[in-house]
Amino acid sequence: MVSMSIFSKFTYLIFLTTYLGIFFLRIFHFGFIYERPSAILLECIPTVSISFLLIVSCLIVERPILRKFEEIIKKGRKSRGSLTESDIAECMRCYKKFDIAIAAGDAVGFLLGAGSTSIIEAAKGIVPFEPAIFIIIELQSVGVGFLCYTINVFLIKRVLMAGCMKEIGMPVNENLSQNLNIAIVTSIYLSVMNMMTIPINLLKNGGEGAFQRFVVYFVIGASLNMLICFVTYSLIIRRIQEREKRVSRTLLEETKKLAESTKKSASTSCDQSAAVKEIVATMHDSTELANNIGNKVKHVTGLAEKSRDAVVVGSQALQKNMQELIEIKNTNLLTIEEIKELNKKINGVWDIVSIINNVADQTKIIAFNAELEASSSGEAGKNFHIVATEIRRLSDNIIDSIKEIREIINEIQHASDTLILDSEKSSSQIDAGCESASALESGFSSIMASSNATAESTREILDFVGQMTISSEQIFITLQQIAHGIEDFSVSTTNISTSSEAVKEIASQL
């Protein structure tokens, strides 16, 4: 399982480095200080057991950390989008906490395990306990333990764990140079401490052949130190070289892309600068156009307000005219009524004229009879005959006058009828005029409402044009700033293009 792979590799690595570290120390302890080469392999069980026992406790502490780390990595490999912020935070926490137990395990394990060599030798009664040798051995053990810790952290944390985190999109700074510096300092310290065991051997075991032993031990010690330094450096440096090659390849590719992008950006920025300048000129023209529109709208607003005032005056005149038409209509109706009343009275005159006419007819008959009687009376009725003749003539005159009166009455009636018809026609025309005036008044009301709406709209348009003019001026200023910014960006892009070409050359050299 993937969840066990890192822990398995960690377990194998920590046991391997522990054993090699103890074996390396025993060469100097039992080979140089105590001159018991057979004890290097045959009597290593106590020291190795003590060191392994302490390092196993380190494995117990590291196991849940690595298991949790592997669970998050496995989840991220299935779906990167399924990782939550808490998962990422937990993964980073596991990454940071990983090496704490290793440092304690390696330090304490080598300090108590490998450093117990002098105590074990004294307990066996082989050599007496010597504090100076004990301190030298302890300092050597701490150095080897720290070197093993550096290798373990480098291979597991900086390489394996960091690689898994990068695989799921969580980049981590490996900081390999710092590991190399620590390894160099540790190797120098350890080489110095190891080579101090050679003069200690000469002081403990002098006599014949001391110089030859010194040369042999020096060559063996120097070879071992060079071997451990070579293995450590080659392990870390090879990783750094691989990382630098990968980074240089990536850098070269990215600088090529950057160079192409900056060239395109420079060309695009020049085009954008020209476009923005055109936009600035257009916005300047638009600002002037907006000012002209504002002036035109002000003129239209004045005309609309004048039209509204004219409509108000016309509406008032129309209302006055309509009122006068109503008064004329009422007067005409009253005249018609009076003419009708006159007709009625004329009809009454007809009755009187008829009575008079009848009276005249009767008088004429009576006068005619009187003339007949006067003619039959002779001289005595002569005067009566004259009177009767005059009465008959008067009756004829009255009848003639009545005919004239009838003709006049007929003319009056005809005239009154005509006047009634004309008055009624005038009333109809006045009604039509009132209806037209009403319609015209409604039209004037609509026109006045439209004029008010037009005046209000033109005022709103004027306000909007004013705001648009202000906005256009602000946009014009902003575009000028953008134009200057684009020109600066174009210069910067050109500089970046030049720099990217230089970086491209450097990356190709790497």
C-alpha positions in Angstrom: 0.0 0.0 0.0 1.0 3.6 -0.6 0.3 4.4 3.0 3.1 2.0 4.1 5.6 2.8 1.4 7.1 5.9 2.9 7.1 4.4 6.4 8.7 1.2 5.1 11.4 3.2 3.3 11.9 5.3 6.4 12.2 2.1 8.5 14.7 0.5 6.2 16.7 3.7 5.9 16.9 4.4 9.6 17.9 0.9 10.5 20.5 0.9 7.7 22.0 4.3 8.7 22.0 3.3 12.4 23.9 0.1 11.8 26.4 1.7 9.4 26.9 4.6 11.8 27.6 2.2 14.7 29.8 0.0 12.6 31.7 3.1 11.4 32.2 4.3 15.0 33.3 0.8 16.2 36.1 0.8 13.7 37.6 3.9 15.4 36.7 2.7 18.9 37.7 -0.9 18.9 40.1 -0.8 16.0 42.1 2.3 17.0 41.5 3.1 20.7 41.2 -0.4 22.2 43.0 -2.3 19.4 40.4 -5.1 19.5 39.4 -5.6 15.8 37.5 -8.8 16.5 35.1 -6.8 18.7 34.0 -4.6 15.8 31.6 -7.4 14.6 31.6 -10.0 17.4 30.8 -7.7 20.4 28.5 -5.1 18.8 25.2 -6.6 20.1 24.9 -4.4 23.3 25.6 -1.1 21.6 23.5 -1.9 18.5 20.6 -3.1 20.7 20.6 0.0 22.9 20.7 2.2 19.8 18.0 0.2 18.0 15.8 0.2 21.1 15.9 4.0 21.2 15.4 4.4 17.5 12.4 2.0 17.5 10.7 4.5 19.8 11.3 7.1 17.1 9.6 4.8 14.6 6.6 4.5 16.9 6.3 8.2 17.1 6.7 8.7 13.4 4.3 6.0 12.3 0.9 8.0 12.9 2.5 11.1 11.3 3.4 9.2 8.2 0.2 7.3 8.0 -1.8 10.6 8.2 0.5 12.1 5.6 0.0 9.1 3.3 -3.8 9.3 3.6 -3.9 12.9 2.5 -1.4 12.2 -0.4 -3.6 9.2 -1.5 -6.7 11.4 -1.4 -4.9 14.1 -3.4 -3.8 11.6 -6.0 -7.3 10.4 -6.6 -8.7 14.0 -6.9 -6.9 17.2 -6.1 -10.2 19.0 -5.9 -11.2 16.9 -3.0 -8.5 18.3 -0.7 -9.8 20.7 1.8 -8.0 23.5 3.5 -7.8 21.4 6.7 -6.3 18.5 4.7 -3.6 20.9 3.3 -2.9 22.3 6.7 -2.7 18.8 8.2 -0.3 17.7 5.5 2.0 20.7 6.1 1.8 20.0 9.9 2.9 16.4 9.3 5.7 17.6 7.0 7.0 20.0 9.6 6.7 17.6 12.6 8.3 14.6 10.8 12.0 15.2 11.7 11.5 16.1 15.4 11.4 12.5 16.6 14.3 11.5 14.2 16.5 14.2 15.8 15.8 12.9 19.3 16.1 9.3 18.3 19.4 9.6 16.5 20.9 11.9 19.1 19.9 9.8 22.1 20.4 6.5 20.3 24.0 7.2 19.3 24.7 9.0 22.5 23.6 6.1 24.7 24.3 3.2 22.3 27.5 3.9 20.5 28.7 6.2 23.3 28.5 3.4 25.9 31.6 1.7 24.4 34.0 2.9 27.1 31.5 2.0 29.9 30.9 -1.5 28.5 34.7 -2.1 28.1 35.3 -0.9 31.7 32.3 -3.1 33.0 33.9 -6.1 31.4 37.2 -5.3 33.1 39.1 -5.1 29.9 40.3 -1.5 30.4 39.8 1.0 33.1 37.2 3.8 32.6 38.8 7.0 31.3 36.7 10.2 31.2 38.8 11.7 28.3 38.2 8.7 26.1 34.5 8.6 27.2 34.1 12.3 26.1 35.8 11.7 22.8 33.6 8.7 22.1 30.4 10.6 23.0 31.4 13.6 20.8 32.0 11.1 17.9 28.7 9.4 18.5 26.8 12.7 18.6 28.4 13.7 15.3 27.5 10.4 13.6 24.0 10.6 15.0 23.6 14.1 13.6 25.0 13.0 10.2 22.5 10.0 10.1 19.7 12.4 11.0 20.7 14.7 8.2 20.7 11.8 5.7 17.4 10.5 6.9 15.7 13.9 6.8 17.2 14.7 3.4 16.1 11.4 1.8 12.7 11.1 3.4 11.5 14.6 4.1 13.3 16.8 1.5 13.1 14.2 -1.3 10.3 11.7 -0.8 7.7 13.7 1.2 8.3 16.9 -0.7 8.0 15.0 -4.0 4.7 13.6 -3.0 3.4 17.0 -1.9 4.5 18.5 -5.3 2.7 15.7 -7.0 -0.6 16.8 -5.6 0.0 20.5 -6.2 1.5 21.5 -2.8 4.9 22.9 -3.6 7.4 22.9 -0.7 10.8 24.5 -0.5 13.2 21.6 -0.3 16.1 23.9 0.9 18.7 21.4 -0.3 21.6 23.8 0.0 21.0 24.1 3.7 21.2 20.3 4.0 24.4 20.3 2.1 25.9 23.0 4.4 24.8 21.1 7.5 26.3 17.9 6.0 29.6 19.6 5.2 29.9 21.1 8.7 28.9 17.7 10.3 31.4 15.8 8.2 34.2 18.1 9.0 33.4 18.0 12.7 33.1 14.2 12.6 36.4 13.8 10.6 38.2 15.9 13.2 36.8 13.9 16.1 37.5 10.6 14.4 41.2 11.5 13.7 41.6 12.4 17.3 41.4 8.7 18.2 44.7 8.0 16.4 46.9 10.1 18.8 44.9 8.7 21.7 45.9 5.2 20.5 49.6 6.3 20.4 49.4 7.7 23.9 47.7 4.5 25.2 49.6 2.0 23.2 53.2 3.3 22.7 56.3 1.3 22.2 57.7 -0.4 19.2 55.9 0.0 15.8 54.0 3.0 17.1 54.8 5.1 14.0 53.9 2.3 11.6 50.6 1.9 13.5 50.0 5.6 13.3 50.5 5.6 9.5 48.2 2.6 9.0 45.5 4.0 11.3 45.8 7.4 9.7 45.4 6.0 6.3 42.4 3.8 7.4 40.8 6.7 9.3 41.4 9.2 6.5 40.0 6.7 4.0 36.9 6.0 6.1 36.3 9.8 6.6 36.8 10.4 2.9 34.4 7.5 2.1 31.7 8.8 4.4 32.1 12.4 3.2 32.1 11.2 -0.5 28.9 9.1 0.1 27.2 12.0 1.9 28.3 14.7 -0.6 27.5 12.5 -3.6 24.1 11.7 -2.3 23.1 15.3 -1.6 25.1 16.9 -4.4 23.7 14.5 -7.0 20.2 15.4 -5.8 21.0 19.1 -5.9 22.5 18.7 -9.4 19.4 16.9 -10.6 17.3 19.6 -9.1 19.4 22.3 -10.7 19.2 20.6 -14.0 15.5 20.3 -13.7 15.3 23.9 -12.6 17.6 25.1 -15.4 15.5 23.2 -18.0 12.4 24.7 -16.6 14.0 28.1 -16.4 15.2 27.8 -20.0 11.7 26.8 -21.2 10.1 29.5 -19.1 12.5 32.2 -20.2 11.9 31.2 -23.9 8.2 31.5 -23.2 8.8 34.7 -21.3 10.9 36.1 -24.2 8.2 35.2 -26.7 5.4 36.6 -24.4 7.3 39.8 -23.7 7.8 40.3 -27.4 4.2 39.7 -28.0 3.3 41.9 -25.0 5.6 44.7 -26.3 3.9 44.5 -29.7 0.5 44.3 -28.1 1.3 47.2 -25.7 2.3 49.4 -28.7 -0.9 48.6 -30.4 -2.8 49.2 -27.2 -1.0 52.5 -26.7 -2.0 53.6 -30.2 -5.6 52.4 -29.6 -5.8 54.2 -26.3 -4.5 57.4 -28.0 -7.2 57.0 -30.6 -9.7 56.4 -27.8 -8.4 59.5 -26.0 -8.9 61.6 -29.1 -12.4 60.0 -29.6 -13.3 60.7 -26.0 -12.1 64.3 -26.4 -14.3 64.7 -29.5 -17.1 62.9 -27.5 -16.7 65.4 -24.7 -17.0 68.3 -27.1 -20.0 66.6 -28.7 -21.6 66.2 -25.3 -21.1 69.9 -24.6 -22.7 70.7 -28.0 -25.5 68.3 -27.2 -25.9 70.0 -23.8 -26.2 73.4 -25.5 -28.7 72.0 -28.0 -30.7 70.4 -25.2 -30.7 73.7 -23.4 -32.1 75.4 -26.5 -34.7 72.6 -26.9 -35.6 73.0 -23.3 -36.2 76.7 -23.8 -38.4 76.0 -26.9 -40.3 73.4 -25.0 -41.0 75.7 -22.1 -42.0 78.5 -24.6 -44.3 76.0 -26.4 -45.8 75.0 -23.0 -46.4 78.7 -22.2 -48.0 79.3 -25.6 -50.2 76.2 -25.2 -51.2 77.5 -21.7 -52.2 80.9 -23.3 -54.0 79.2 -26.2 -55.8 76.9 -23.8 -56.9 79.9 -21.7 -58.1 81.7 -24.9 -59.9 78.6 -26.0 -61.6 78.2 -22.7 -62.7 81.9 -22.9 -63.9 81.4 -26.5 -65.8 78.3 -25.5 -67.4 80.2 -22.7 -68.5 82.9 -25.1 -69.9 80.3 -27.5 -71.9 78.9 -24.6 -73.2 82.3 -23.8 -74.1 82.9 -27.5 -75.8 79.5 -27.6 -77.8 80.4 -24.5 -78.7 83.8 -26.0 -79.7 82.2 -29.3 -81.9 79.7 -27.5 -83.5 82.6 -25.6 -84.1 84.4 -28.9 -85.6 81.3 -30.5 -87.9 81.0 -27.5 -88.9 84.7 -27.8 -89.5 84.3 -31.6 -91.7 81.3 -30.8 -93.5 83.3 -28.2 -93.9 86.1 -30.8 -95.4 83.6 -33.2 -97.8 82.6 -30.6 -98.8 86.3 -30.2 -99.0 86.7 -34.0 -101.3 83.8 -34.1 -103.4 85.7 -31.6 -103.3 88.7 -33.9 -104.6 86.4 -36.6 -107.6 85.7 -34.5 -108.2 89.4 -33.9 -107.7 90.1 -37.6 -110.2 87.4 -38.4 -112.7 89.0 -36.0 -112.1 92.4 -37.5 -112.4 90.9 -41.0 -115.7 89.3 -40.0 -116.9 92.5 -38.5 -116.0 94.4 -41.7 -117.8 91.8 -43.8 -120.8 92.1 -41.6 -120.6 95.9 -41.7 -120.2 95.8 -45.5 -123.4 93.6 -45.7 -125.2 95.9 -43.3 -124.0 99.0 -45.3 -125.2 97.3 -48.5 -128.6 96.5 -47.0 -128.7 100.1 -45.7 -128.0 101.4 -49.2 -130.8 99.2 -50.5 -133.2 100.5 -47.8 -132.0 104.1 -48.5 -132.7 103.7 -52.2 -136.2 102.5 -51.5 -136.8 105.4 -49.1 -136.4 108.0 -51.7 -135.4 111.5 -50.8 -135.7 110.8 -47.1 -133.1 108.1 -47.2 -130.6 110.0 -49.3 -128.5 111.0 -46.4 -128.7 107.6 -44.9 -127.6 106.3 -48.3 -124.5 108.5 -48.2 -123.7 107.3 -44.7 -124.2 103.7 -45.7 -122.0 104.2 -48.8 -119.3 105.6 -46.6 -119.6 102.8 -44.2 -119.4 100.3 -47.0 -116.3 102.1 -48.4 -114.8 102.1 -44.9 -115.5 98.4 -44.7 -113.8 97.9 -48.0 -110.8 99.9 -46.8 -110.8 97.9 -43.6 -110.9 94.7 -45.6 -108.1 95.9 -47.8 -106.1 96.9 -44.7 -106.8 93.5 -43.2 -105.4 91.9 -46.4 -102.3 94.1 -46.1 -102.1 93.2 -42.4 -102.4 89.5 -43.3 -99.7 89.8 -45.9 -97.5 91.6 -43.4 -98.3 89.0 -40.7 -97.5 86.2 -43.3 -94.2 87.9 -44.0 -93.5 88.3 -40.3 -94.3 84.6 -39.7 -92.3 83.6 -42.7 -89.4 85.7 -41.4 -89.8 84.4 -37.9 -89.9 80.8 -39.2 -86.8 81.5 -41.2 -85.2 83.2 -38.2 -86.1 80.2 -36.1 -84.6 77.8 -38.6 -81.5 79.9 -38.9 -81.3 80.2 -35.1 -81.7 76.5 -34.7 -79.1 76.0 -37.4 -76.8 78.5 -35.6 -77.5 76.5 -32.4 -76.4 73.3 -34.1 -73.3 75.1 -35.4 -72.7 76.5 -32.0 -73.0 73.0 -30.6 -70.6 71.7 -33.2 -68.3 74.6 -32.4 -68.5 73.7 -28.6 -67.7 70.1 -29.4 -64.8 71.2 -31.6 -63.7 73.6 -28.9 -64.0 70.7 -26.3 -62.0 68.4 -28.6 -59.5 71.3 -29.2 -59.3 71.9 -25.5 -58.6 68.1 -24.9 -56.0 68.4 -27.7 -54.5 71.5 -26.0 -54.5 69.6 -22.7 -52.6 66.7 -24.4 -50.3 69.2 -26.0 -49.7 70.9 -22.7 -49.1 67.6 -21.0 -46.7 66.6 -23.8 -45.1 70.0 -23.5 -44.7 69.6 -19.8 -43.3 66.0 -20.3 -41.0 67.3 -23.1 -39.8 70.1 -20.9 -39.3 67.7 -18.0 -37.6 65.2 -20.2 -35.3 67.8 -21.8 -34.3 69.0 -18.3 -33.6 65.4 -17.3 -31.7 64.9 -20.6 -29.8 68.1 -19.8 -28.9 66.8 -16.3 -27.9 63.5 -17.9 -25.8 65.2 -20.5 -24.2 67.2 -17.7 -23.4 64.1 -15.8 -22.2 62.4 -19.0 -20.0 65.4 -19.7 -18.5 65.1 -16.3 -18.1 61.4 -16.7 -16.5 61.9 -20.1 -14.1 64.3 -18.7 -13.2 61.9 -15.9 -12.9 59.0 -18.4 -10.8 61.3 -20.6 -8.4 62.0 -17.7 -8.4 58.3 -16.8 -7.6 57.3 -20.4 -4.8 59.8 -20.5 -3.4 58.2 -17.3 -3.9 54.7 -18.9 -2.2 55.9 -22.0 0.8 57.1 -20.0 0.7 53.8 -18.0 0.6 51.8 -21.2 3.6 53.8 -22.6 5.5 53.0 -19.3 4.4 49.4 -19.6 5.6 49.3 -23.2 9.0 50.6 -22.1 9.0 48.1 -19.1 8.0 45.3 -21.5 10.9 46.1 -23.8 13.2 46.1 -20.8 11.8 42.8 -19.6 12.2 41.4 -23.1 15.8 42.4 -23.1 16.3 40.9 -19.6 14.5 37.7 -20.6 16.9 37.3 -23.5 19.8 37.7 -21.1 18.2 35.2 -18.7 17.6 32.9 -21.6 21.4 33.0 -22.4 22.2 32.3 -18.7 19.7 29.4 -18.6 21.2 27.9 -21.7 24.6 28.1 -20.1 23.2 26.3 -17.1 
